[in-house]
Amino acid sequence: MEGNVLDRVFRLKEHGSSVKVELMAGVTTFVSMAYIIFVNPSMLADVGMDREAAVAATIWGAALTTLFMGLWANLPIALAPGMGINAFFAYTVVLGMGLPWQTALGAVFISGVVFFLLSVTRLREQIIRAVPLNLKLATSVGIGMFIAFIGLKSAGVVVPDQATFVGMGHLGRPTTLLSLFGLLITTVFMILNVRGAILLGIVITSVAGMITGVGPVPHGIGGVMSLDVPSFMPTFLQLDIVAALKYGLFSVLFTMTMVDLFDTMGTIIGLSRKAGLMKADGSIEGLNRALVVDSCGTMLSGLLGTPAVTSYLESSTGMAEGGRTGLTSVTVGVLFLISLIFAPLVGIVQSYATAPALIVVGALMVQETRNIDFSNMADALPAFLTIITMPLTSSIATGFGMGFISYVVLRLFTGRAREVNLIMWVVSVCFVINFALR
């Protein structure tokens, strides 16, 4: 009877799946992306946010939006705070620009509203078509470089240097050695196609830290799990929308919205193609609903106290196990809620254990480089500037702006201005004004 109900709700037979297959697919996806429970709070703690509240906001944001995706869009795609957008939030907006995290959360909520409006109108399609493919790909690569750079700094491999700005750290430090060990085993696990490789890497590195006396050791069962689940109340509704609007954060709002929009579109399209959910005409059933879910998740993130949630590429691991419907996502969402009782584990996971995850995720994002066309300098330089300026300036927005401006200027001075559409002109002019007023 239960199977019949689930079949009607998720159309399992229609998609050639079963309850057992979908449940296993959900478990696989969860294990593959559960590292975000450790990594996201670590990054938010760097900007002064309450770590326990960040853990709760991360889990609740991921759980609710993933459940929404499964029940409404019926797609096997899980969501959680995005790697890249959280780096932008923490290291560019808060630490880089010096804005309070409450203001940054206000910007997250506003970008969610903008994303929602774009998702329910044809403006979304026009914007997506307006940005050249090379710049879309370069943005992903640049964010990957930025994330990897943050990981290398957290590991102590890269340190400040007065003569060269950055230099190599002391690799003999215990925490650095542990990070390098974690990077090695995580990469080996990924090469061997071990499920949950990133999460396993974090856990093993943390255990190694406890054994060597570098990291804290939990005491008793209360140090591992607790019925007293973490609360997001210290960050709940702490967003400052008025301050975000007062600062006139165009580049911040633009970058948050565009990164979320393009990342979501690319992820959903790629995953749907991989799972065989894309029709012959290129359409995807549930795509518009998925975009609305993602935009609502971004607004929810701002309210809870975490950077925007977004669709996760790790959902492909569940699809590889046969996940084809929203029941996979519902399973992931339920597992995120269950993980709340294991939240005390987050407190014993140190930055040296999460650093390898950042480096590996960066390496995965940089793989898009192979799809960038560097044969034409008019396309190559904007892509290169987008990629190189993100890590070097510690600003995703700066990289985005440099790419847009150089793309327009090169075409203007080479007699190809007609190739630039109105949206690109408007966005580039706004970035020029933004840079000039800094």
Buried (B, 14 or more C-beta within 10 A) or exposed (E): EEEEEBBEBBBBEEBEBBBEBBBBBBBBBBBBBBBBBBBBBBBBBBBEBBBBBBBBBBBBBBBBBBBBBBBBBBBBBBBBBBBBBBBBBBBBBBBBBEBBBBBBBBBBBBBBBBBBEBBEEEEBEEBBEBBBEBBBBBBBBBBBBBBBBBBBBBBBBBEEEEEEEBEEBEEEBBBBBBBBBBBEBBBEBBEEEEBBBBBBBBBBBBBBBBEEEBBBEBEEEEBEBBEEBBBBBBBBEBBBBEBBBEBEBBBBBBBBBBBBBBBBBBBBBBBBEBBEBBEEEEEBBBBEBBBBBBBBBBBBBBBBBBBBBBBBBBBBBBBBBBBBBBBBBBBBBBBBBEBBBBBBBBBBBBBBBBBBBBBBBBBBBBEBBEEBEEEEEBBBBBBBBBBBBBBBBBBBBBBBBBBBBBBBBBBBEEEEEEBBBEBBBEBBEBBBEBBEEE
